[in-house]
Amino acid sequence: MKQHKTKVVDLLLVGVLPEYRSKGANALLFYDLIPRYQKYGFEWGETHVEMETNEKVQGQWQYLERECHKRRRCYKKPIQ
């Protein structure tokens, strides 16, 4: 991480086991990670693909300055 040339850190798939959800595990994770990322000079974080209707996932970002700049959608049409 010390030799990076980008200002963006990719959070990839941040996941929590079901038994630890809604118990503050994400808060502890970010409490540890955000200062480390800042120490190494990262300015932005890019998250993984998230459903815009998933309120629990979207809610974890409510205390951070955030912007949705990508949307991925899937459409289906029957072939006749």
N, CA and C of each residue as an Amber inpcrd file, in Angstrom:
protein
   240
   0.8160000  -1.1900000   0.0000000   0.0000000   0.0000000   0.0000000
   0.8640000   1.2590000   0.0000000   2.0590000   1.1770000   0.4930000
   2.8930000   2.3630000   0.5990000   3.3620000   2.8710000  -0.7620000
   3.4210000   2.0110000  -1.7630000   3.9690000   2.3740000  -3.0620000
   2.8910000   2.6680000  -4.1030000   1.6860000   2.9790000  -3.6840000
   0.6050000   3.2200000  -4.6360000   0.7830000   4.5510000  -5.3620000
   0.1740000   4.6700000  -6.5390000   0.2400000   5.9120000  -7.3030000
  -1.1400000   6.4920000  -7.5440000  -2.1210000   5.9750000  -6.8890000
  -3.4840000   6.4420000  -7.0830000  -4.0080000   7.0610000  -5.7880000
  -5.0460000   7.8650000  -5.9100000  -5.6610000   8.4770000  -4.7390000
  -6.9320000   7.7330000  -4.3450000  -7.2240000   6.6400000  -5.0560000
  -8.4500000   5.8820000  -4.8300000  -8.1190000   4.4960000  -4.3010000
  -8.7710000   4.1140000  -3.2200000  -8.6190000   2.7640000  -2.6950000
  -9.8790000   1.9820000  -3.0780000  -9.6970000   0.7700000  -3.5520000
 -10.8150000  -0.0750000  -3.9440000 -11.1990000  -0.9400000  -2.7500000
 -12.4140000  -0.7650000  -2.2670000 -12.8720000  -1.5210000  -1.1060000
 -13.2900000  -2.9410000  -1.4680000 -13.3040000  -3.2430000  -2.7500000
 -13.6760000  -4.5690000  -3.2370000 -14.9410000  -5.0640000  -2.5450000
 -14.9120000  -6.2560000  -2.0550000 -16.0890000  -6.8200000  -1.4080000
 -15.9010000  -6.8050000   0.1030000 -16.4460000  -5.8210000   0.7370000
 -16.4090000  -5.7540000   2.1900000 -17.6470000  -6.4850000   2.6700000
 -17.4510000  -7.6030000   3.3330000 -18.5860000  -8.4010000   3.7790000
 -18.4530000  -8.7860000   5.2400000 -19.5800000  -9.0240000   5.8450000
 -19.6340000  -9.4030000   7.2490000 -20.4860000 -10.6710000   7.3630000
 -20.0180000 -11.6180000   8.1350000 -20.7890000 -12.8460000   8.3460000
 -22.1670000 -12.5230000   8.9160000 -23.1740000 -13.2820000   8.5360000
 -24.5430000 -12.9920000   8.9860000 -24.6910000 -12.8310000  10.4940000
 -23.9740000 -13.6200000  11.2680000 -24.1320000 -13.5400000  12.7210000
 -23.5740000 -12.2390000  13.3230000 -22.7800000 -11.4940000  12.5430000
 -22.2100000 -10.2400000  13.0360000 -22.8630000  -9.0070000  12.4170000
 -23.8120000  -9.2000000  11.5200000 -24.4980000  -8.0630000  10.8930000
 -25.3840000  -7.3530000  11.9000000 -25.5260000  -6.0660000  11.7230000
 -26.3320000  -5.2080000  12.6080000 -25.8010000  -5.1710000  14.0330000
 -24.5110000  -5.4490000  14.1850000 -23.8910000  -5.4100000  15.5190000
 -22.6820000  -4.4860000  15.5540000 -22.5080000  -3.6890000  14.5100000
 -21.4150000  -2.7210000  14.5010000 -20.1190000  -3.2140000  13.8980000
 -20.1200000  -4.3720000  13.2500000 -18.8850000  -4.9080000  12.6750000
 -18.3450000  -3.9820000  11.5870000 -19.2180000  -3.4480000  10.7510000
 -18.7640000  -2.5240000   9.7130000 -18.1510000  -1.2700000  10.3210000
 -18.7590000  -0.7780000  11.3930000 -18.2320000   0.4140000  12.0590000
 -16.8170000   0.1550000  12.5720000 -16.5890000  -0.9920000  13.1630000
 -15.2470000  -1.3340000  13.6540000 -14.2530000  -1.4590000  12.5060000
 -14.7020000  -2.0470000  11.4190000 -13.8480000  -2.2150000  10.2520000
 -13.4110000  -0.8600000   9.7110000 -14.3650000   0.0390000   9.5230000
 -14.0310000   1.3550000   8.9820000 -13.2880000   2.2160000   9.9910000
 -13.5450000   2.0310000  11.2600000 -12.8240000   2.7560000  12.3040000
 -11.3240000   2.4550000  12.2120000 -11.0040000   1.2340000  11.8390000
  -9.6180000   0.8180000  11.6920000  -9.0490000   1.2010000  10.3220000
  -9.8290000   1.0060000   9.2640000  -9.3130000   1.1820000   7.9070000
  -9.1830000   2.6340000   7.4640000 -10.1550000   3.4750000   7.7670000
 -10.1380000   4.8480000   7.2460000  -8.8750000   5.5990000   7.6640000
  -8.4610000   5.5690000   8.9450000  -7.2040000   6.2590000   9.2910000
  -5.9800000   5.6900000   8.5680000  -5.9690000   4.3930000   8.3310000
  -4.8460000   3.7910000   7.5970000  -4.8020000   4.3070000   6.1690000
  -5.9760000   4.3270000   5.5140000  -6.0350000   4.8320000   4.1390000
  -5.6040000   6.2880000   4.0750000  -6.0390000   7.0960000   5.0350000
  -5.6460000   8.5020000   5.0680000  -4.1410000   8.6430000   5.2750000
  -3.5890000   7.8180000   6.1270000  -2.1420000   7.8390000   6.4050000
  -1.3330000   7.6050000   5.1350000  -1.8170000   6.7160000   4.2690000
  -1.1020000   6.4040000   3.0330000  -1.4640000   7.3310000   1.8780000
  -2.3010000   8.3440000   2.1300000  -2.5770000   9.3640000   1.1150000
  -3.7670000   9.1050000   0.2170000  -4.5460000   8.0810000   0.4970000
  -5.7410000   7.8570000  -0.3030000  -6.7660000   8.9360000   0.0150000
  -7.4740000   9.3930000  -0.9940000  -8.4620000  10.4500000  -0.8150000
  -9.8960000   9.9830000  -1.0550000 -10.0340000   8.9220000  -1.8090000
 -11.3650000   8.4170000  -2.1700000 -11.4110000   6.9090000  -1.9970000
 -12.5970000   6.3980000  -1.7720000 -12.8040000   4.9610000  -1.7160000
 -13.8580000   4.5610000  -2.7270000 -13.6030000   3.4970000  -3.4380000
 -14.5450000   2.9860000  -4.4390000 -15.1310000   1.6870000  -3.8980000
 -16.4410000   1.6130000  -3.8210000 -17.0640000   0.4090000  -3.3000000
 -17.3800000  -0.5590000  -4.4250000 -17.8470000  -1.7150000  -4.0470000
 -18.1890000  -2.7520000  -5.0010000 -19.6090000  -2.5240000  -5.5320000
 -20.0550000  -3.3980000  -6.3640000 -21.4060000  -3.3150000  -6.9150000
 -22.4150000  -3.4960000  -5.7840000 -23.3090000  -2.5420000  -5.6560000
 -24.3300000  -2.5810000  -4.6090000 -25.6870000  -2.3080000  -5.2450000
 -26.6650000  -3.0410000  -4.8270000 -28.0130000  -2.7620000  -5.3180000
 -28.4910000  -1.4480000  -4.7210000 -28.9940000  -0.5580000  -5.5600000
 -29.4360000   0.7410000  -5.0610000 -30.6770000   0.6150000  -4.1880000
 -31.3230000  -0.5310000  -4.2030000 -32.5040000  -0.7540000  -3.3630000
 -32.1610000  -1.4480000  -2.0430000 -30.9030000  -1.8100000  -1.8510000
 -30.4820000  -2.4760000  -0.6190000 -30.2200000  -1.4150000   0.4520000
 -31.2220000  -1.1440000   1.2520000 -31.1380000  -0.0630000   2.2330000
 -30.0820000  -0.3030000   3.3030000 -29.8610000  -1.5440000   3.6890000
 -28.8410000  -1.8310000   4.7140000 -27.4430000  -1.5020000   4.2010000
 -27.1610000  -1.8820000   2.9850000 -25.8470000  -1.5980000   2.4120000
 -25.7010000  -0.1010000   2.1670000 -26.7080000   0.5180000   1.6030000
 -26.6350000   1.9550000   1.3380000 -26.5360000   2.7550000   2.6320000
 -27.1600000   2.2770000   3.7000000 -27.1560000   2.9680000   4.9810000
 -25.7890000   3.0570000   5.6340000 -24.8900000   2.1340000   5.3130000
 -23.5690000   2.1730000   5.9450000 -22.7510000   3.3750000   5.4900000
 -23.1390000   3.9910000   4.3850000 -22.3980000   5.1400000   3.8620000
 -22.9950000   6.4760000   4.3060000 -24.0660000   6.4580000   5.0920000
 -24.7780000   7.6890000   5.4200000 -23.9440000   8.7080000   6.1980000
 -22.9350000   8.2890000   6.9020000 -22.1280000   9.2080000   7.6960000
 -20.8910000   9.7110000   6.9550000 -20.7270000   9.2810000   5.7190000
 -19.5720000   9.6920000   4.9180000 -20.0360000  10.5680000   3.7650000
 -19.1430000  11.4070000   3.3020000 -19.4350000  12.1900000   2.1010000
 -19.4190000  11.2040000   0.9380000 -20.5090000  11.1190000   0.2070000
 -20.6040000  10.0790000  -0.8230000 -21.2710000  10.6050000  -2.0810000
 -21.0360000   9.8840000  -3.1500000 -21.6190000  10.2340000  -4.4380000
 -21.7880000   8.9540000  -5.2500000 -22.9600000   8.7640000  -5.7790000
 -23.2010000   7.6310000  -6.6750000 -22.8480000   8.0960000  -8.0860000
 -21.7930000   7.5460000  -8.6490000 -21.3720000   7.9830000  -9.9780000
 -21.4150000   6.8720000 -11.0180000 -21.8420000   5.6840000 -10.6100000
 -21.9940000   4.5720000 -11.5490000 -23.2890000   3.8470000 -11.2240000
 -23.9740000   3.4600000 -12.2360000 -25.1550000   2.6180000 -12.0500000
 -25.0340000   1.4350000 -12.9890000 -25.2760000   0.2930000 -12.4530000
 -25.2780000  -0.9250000 -13.2720000 -26.6530000  -1.5370000 -13.1520000
 -27.2340000  -1.8000000 -14.2790000 -28.5630000  -2.3930000 -14.2550000
 -28.5930000  -3.5550000 -15.2280000 -29.4780000  -4.4590000 -14.9470000
 -29.6720000  -5.6210000 -15.7990000 -31.1230000  -5.6400000 -16.2470000
 -31.3210000  -5.7980000 -17.5150000 -32.6640000  -5.8670000 -18.0700000
 -32.8280000  -7.2250000 -18.7270000 -34.0310000  -7.7120000 -18.7400000
 -34.2450000  -8.9770000 -19.4450000 -35.4780000  -8.8350000 -20.3210000
 -35.3980000  -9.5470000 -21.4360000 -36.4910000  -9.5240000 -22.3970000
 -36.6240000 -10.9460000 -22.9390000 -37.8380000 -11.4610000 -22.9210000
 -38.0190000 -12.8180000 -23.4490000 -37.7250000 -12.8740000 -24.9650000
 -37.0680000 -13.9140000 -25.3650000 -36.7930000 -14.1330000 -26.7900000
 -37.9140000 -14.9850000 -27.3540000 -38.5040000 -14.4940000 -28.3870000
 -39.6430000 -15.2430000 -28.9690000 -39.3170000 -15.7960000 -30.3210000
